Amino acid sequence: MARSLKKGPFIDAKLLKKVKLLKPSTAGVVKTWARRSQISPEMIGFTFGVHNGKTHVEVLVSEEMVGHRLGEFSPTKKFVRHGGKMQKELEAKKQQAEIDAAKAAKAAPAPKK
């Protein structure tokens, strides 16, 4: 559900204070737990360490991110692939094919000019 326009965007007060006191070039990583804060134009150029529940994920803010929330760029769940034995066999075949292709390319003589 969108936030009302008359209320304006939500930006954590503590985070906004940190951004206003620092300069993007000298700030380093600004750690934050405020995943719900919207990215404002003042934040462009800063690197935020957004907490994902376990660690801080570094997010470099660019112009395209303005209006989005910090939490969108710090996934909380890690996808661990599907499959078991069959998936491992398929991946091993794929990796072996890549190795064979690399060997074949290396063994081929270079064309003369």
Rosetta constraint file for C-alpha pairs under 8 A:
AtomPair CA 3 CA 7 HARMONIC 7.26 0.50
AtomPair CA 3 CA 8 HARMONIC 7.43 0.50
AtomPair CA 3 CA 9 HARMONIC 7.28 0.50
AtomPair CA 4 CA 8 HARMONIC 6.77 0.50
AtomPair CA 5 CA 9 HARMONIC 7.79 0.50
AtomPair CA 9 CA 38 HARMONIC 6.40 0.50
AtomPair CA 10 CA 36 HARMONIC 7.74 0.50
AtomPair CA 10 CA 37 HARMONIC 5.70 0.50
AtomPair CA 10 CA 38 HARMONIC 5.90 0.50
AtomPair CA 11 CA 15 HARMONIC 7.28 0.50
AtomPair CA 11 CA 16 HARMONIC 6.62 0.50
AtomPair CA 11 CA 36 HARMONIC 7.78 0.50
AtomPair CA 11 CA 37 HARMONIC 4.48 0.50
AtomPair CA 11 CA 38 HARMONIC 5.52 0.50
AtomPair CA 11 CA 39 HARMONIC 7.53 0.50
AtomPair CA 11 CA 40 HARMONIC 8.00 0.50
AtomPair CA 12 CA 16 HARMONIC 6.21 0.50
AtomPair CA 12 CA 34 HARMONIC 6.56 0.50
AtomPair CA 12 CA 37 HARMONIC 5.69 0.50
AtomPair CA 13 CA 17 HARMONIC 6.16 0.50
AtomPair CA 14 CA 18 HARMONIC 6.41 0.50
AtomPair CA 15 CA 19 HARMONIC 6.31 0.50
AtomPair CA 15 CA 32 HARMONIC 7.24 0.50
AtomPair CA 15 CA 34 HARMONIC 7.65 0.50
AtomPair CA 16 CA 20 HARMONIC 6.23 0.50
AtomPair CA 17 CA 21 HARMONIC 6.33 0.50
AtomPair CA 18 CA 22 HARMONIC 6.35 0.50
AtomPair CA 19 CA 23 HARMONIC 7.45 0.50
AtomPair CA 19 CA 42 HARMONIC 7.36 0.50
AtomPair CA 19 CA 43 HARMONIC 6.62 0.50
AtomPair CA 20 CA 42 HARMONIC 7.77 0.50
AtomPair CA 22 CA 26 HARMONIC 7.28 0.50
AtomPair CA 22 CA 27 HARMONIC 5.78 0.50
AtomPair CA 23 CA 27 HARMONIC 5.74 0.50
AtomPair CA 24 CA 28 HARMONIC 7.66 0.50
AtomPair CA 24 CA 44 HARMONIC 7.76 0.50
AtomPair CA 24 CA 45 HARMONIC 5.38 0.50
AtomPair CA 24 CA 46 HARMONIC 4.86 0.50
AtomPair CA 24 CA 47 HARMONIC 7.82 0.50
AtomPair CA 25 CA 45 HARMONIC 7.60 0.50
AtomPair CA 25 CA 46 HARMONIC 7.68 0.50
AtomPair CA 27 CA 46 HARMONIC 7.11 0.50
AtomPair CA 27 CA 47 HARMONIC 7.91 0.50
AtomPair CA 28 CA 46 HARMONIC 7.69 0.50
AtomPair CA 28 CA 47 HARMONIC 6.63 0.50
AtomPair CA 29 CA 46 HARMONIC 7.53 0.50
AtomPair CA 29 CA 47 HARMONIC 5.09 0.50
AtomPair CA 29 CA 48 HARMONIC 5.32 0.50
AtomPair CA 29 CA 49 HARMONIC 5.92 0.50
AtomPair CA 29 CA 58 HARMONIC 7.36 0.50
AtomPair CA 30 CA 46 HARMONIC 7.68 0.50
AtomPair CA 30 CA 47 HARMONIC 6.30 0.50
AtomPair CA 30 CA 48 HARMONIC 4.67 0.50
AtomPair CA 30 CA 49 HARMONIC 5.69 0.50
AtomPair CA 31 CA 48 HARMONIC 5.76 0.50
AtomPair CA 31 CA 49 HARMONIC 4.33 0.50
AtomPair CA 31 CA 50 HARMONIC 6.25 0.50
AtomPair CA 31 CA 51 HARMONIC 7.66 0.50
AtomPair CA 31 CA 56 HARMONIC 7.15 0.50
AtomPair CA 32 CA 48 HARMONIC 6.93 0.50
AtomPair CA 32 CA 49 HARMONIC 5.94 0.50
AtomPair CA 32 CA 50 HARMONIC 5.31 0.50
AtomPair CA 32 CA 51 HARMONIC 6.37 0.50
AtomPair CA 33 CA 50 HARMONIC 6.03 0.50
AtomPair CA 33 CA 51 HARMONIC 5.18 0.50
AtomPair CA 34 CA 50 HARMONIC 7.45 0.50
AtomPair CA 34 CA 51 HARMONIC 7.93 0.50
AtomPair CA 34 CA 70 HARMONIC 7.55 0.50
AtomPair CA 34 CA 71 HARMONIC 7.89 0.50
AtomPair CA 35 CA 50 HARMONIC 6.64 0.50
AtomPair CA 35 CA 51 HARMONIC 7.30 0.50
AtomPair CA 35 CA 69 HARMONIC 6.71 0.50
AtomPair CA 35 CA 70 HARMONIC 5.02 0.50
AtomPair CA 35 CA 71 HARMONIC 4.19 0.50
AtomPair CA 35 CA 72 HARMONIC 7.86 0.50
AtomPair CA 36 CA 69 HARMONIC 5.85 0.50
AtomPair CA 36 CA 70 HARMONIC 6.46 0.50
AtomPair CA 36 CA 71 HARMONIC 6.22 0.50
AtomPair CA 37 CA 69 HARMONIC 5.51 0.50
AtomPair CA 37 CA 70 HARMONIC 6.03 0.50
AtomPair CA 37 CA 71 HARMONIC 7.89 0.50
AtomPair CA 38 CA 66 HARMONIC 7.57 0.50
AtomPair CA 38 CA 67 HARMONIC 5.84 0.50
AtomPair CA 38 CA 68 HARMONIC 5.56 0.50
AtomPair CA 38 CA 69 HARMONIC 4.22 0.50
AtomPair CA 38 CA 70 HARMONIC 6.28 0.50
AtomPair CA 39 CA 43 HARMONIC 6.46 0.50
AtomPair CA 39 CA 65 HARMONIC 6.69 0.50
AtomPair CA 39 CA 66 HARMONIC 4.96 0.50
AtomPair CA 39 CA 67 HARMONIC 5.42 0.50
AtomPair CA 39 CA 68 HARMONIC 5.75 0.50
AtomPair CA 39 CA 69 HARMONIC 5.77 0.50
AtomPair CA 39 CA 70 HARMONIC 6.49 0.50
AtomPair CA 40 CA 44 HARMONIC 7.53 0.50
AtomPair CA 40 CA 66 HARMONIC 5.46 0.50
AtomPair CA 40 CA 67 HARMONIC 6.46 0.50
AtomPair CA 41 CA 63 HARMONIC 7.40 0.50
AtomPair CA 41 CA 66 HARMONIC 6.15 0.50
AtomPair CA 43 CA 61 HARMONIC 6.69 0.50
AtomPair CA 44 CA 61 HARMONIC 5.13 0.50
AtomPair CA 44 CA 62 HARMONIC 5.31 0.50
AtomPair CA 44 CA 63 HARMONIC 6.29 0.50
AtomPair CA 44 CA 66 HARMONIC 7.99 0.50
AtomPair CA 45 CA 60 HARMONIC 6.62 0.50
AtomPair CA 45 CA 61 HARMONIC 5.53 0.50
AtomPair CA 45 CA 62 HARMONIC 6.22 0.50
AtomPair CA 46 CA 60 HARMONIC 5.98 0.50
AtomPair CA 46 CA 61 HARMONIC 5.80 0.50
AtomPair CA 47 CA 58 HARMONIC 6.39 0.50
AtomPair CA 47 CA 59 HARMONIC 5.42 0.50
AtomPair CA 47 CA 60 HARMONIC 4.32 0.50
AtomPair CA 47 CA 61 HARMONIC 6.28 0.50
AtomPair CA 48 CA 57 HARMONIC 7.83 0.50
AtomPair CA 48 CA 58 HARMONIC 5.59 0.50
AtomPair CA 48 CA 59 HARMONIC 5.15 0.50
AtomPair CA 48 CA 60 HARMONIC 6.44 0.50
AtomPair CA 48 CA 61 HARMONIC 7.67 0.50
AtomPair CA 49 CA 56 HARMONIC 4.84 0.50
AtomPair CA 49 CA 57 HARMONIC 5.15 0.50
AtomPair CA 49 CA 58 HARMONIC 4.47 0.50
AtomPair CA 49 CA 59 HARMONIC 6.27 0.50
AtomPair CA 50 CA 56 HARMONIC 5.02 0.50
AtomPair CA 50 CA 57 HARMONIC 5.19 0.50
AtomPair CA 50 CA 58 HARMONIC 6.36 0.50
AtomPair CA 50 CA 59 HARMONIC 6.96 0.50
AtomPair CA 50 CA 70 HARMONIC 6.90 0.50
AtomPair CA 50 CA 71 HARMONIC 6.98 0.50
AtomPair CA 50 CA 74 HARMONIC 6.32 0.50
AtomPair CA 51 CA 55 HARMONIC 5.61 0.50
AtomPair CA 51 CA 56 HARMONIC 4.23 0.50
AtomPair CA 51 CA 57 HARMONIC 6.21 0.50
AtomPair CA 51 CA 74 HARMONIC 7.28 0.50
AtomPair CA 52 CA 56 HARMONIC 6.22 0.50
AtomPair CA 52 CA 57 HARMONIC 6.90 0.50
AtomPair CA 52 CA 71 HARMONIC 7.73 0.50
AtomPair CA 52 CA 74 HARMONIC 5.93 0.50
AtomPair CA 52 CA 75 HARMONIC 6.39 0.50
AtomPair CA 52 CA 76 HARMONIC 4.92 0.50
AtomPair CA 53 CA 76 HARMONIC 6.55 0.50
AtomPair CA 57 CA 74 HARMONIC 5.93 0.50
AtomPair CA 59 CA 73 HARMONIC 6.77 0.50
AtomPair CA 59 CA 74 HARMONIC 7.58 0.50
AtomPair CA 61 CA 65 HARMONIC 6.39 0.50
AtomPair CA 62 CA 66 HARMONIC 7.44 0.50
AtomPair CA 68 CA 72 HARMONIC 7.22 0.50
AtomPair CA 69 CA 73 HARMONIC 7.84 0.50
AtomPair CA 70 CA 74 HARMONIC 7.19 0.50
AtomPair CA 71 CA 75 HARMONIC 7.20 0.50
AtomPair CA 82 CA 87 HARMONIC 7.49 0.50
AtomPair CA 83 CA 87 HARMONIC 5.05 0.50
AtomPair CA 83 CA 88 HARMONIC 7.74 0.50
AtomPair CA 84 CA 88 HARMONIC 6.34 0.50
AtomPair CA 85 CA 89 HARMONIC 6.36 0.50
AtomPair CA 86 CA 90 HARMONIC 6.29 0.50
AtomPair CA 87 CA 91 HARMONIC 6.19 0.50
AtomPair CA 88 CA 92 HARMONIC 6.11 0.50
AtomPair CA 89 CA 93 HARMONIC 6.25 0.50
AtomPair CA 90 CA 94 HARMONIC 6.22 0.50
AtomPair CA 91 CA 95 HARMONIC 6.11 0.50
AtomPair CA 92 CA 96 HARMONIC 6.10 0.50
AtomPair CA 93 CA 97 HARMONIC 6.15 0.50
AtomPair CA 94 CA 98 HARMONIC 6.36 0.50
AtomPair CA 95 CA 99 HARMONIC 6.33 0.50
AtomPair CA 96 CA 100 HARMONIC 6.16 0.50
AtomPair CA 97 CA 101 HARMONIC 6.12 0.50
AtomPair CA 98 CA 102 HARMONIC 6.20 0.50
AtomPair CA 99 CA 103 HARMONIC 6.24 0.50
AtomPair CA 100 CA 104 HARMONIC 6.13 0.50
AtomPair CA 101 CA 105 HARMONIC 6.17 0.50
AtomPair CA 102 CA 106 HARMONIC 6.17 0.50
AtomPair CA 103 CA 107 HARMONIC 6.09 0.50
AtomPair CA 104 CA 108 HARMONIC 6.21 0.50
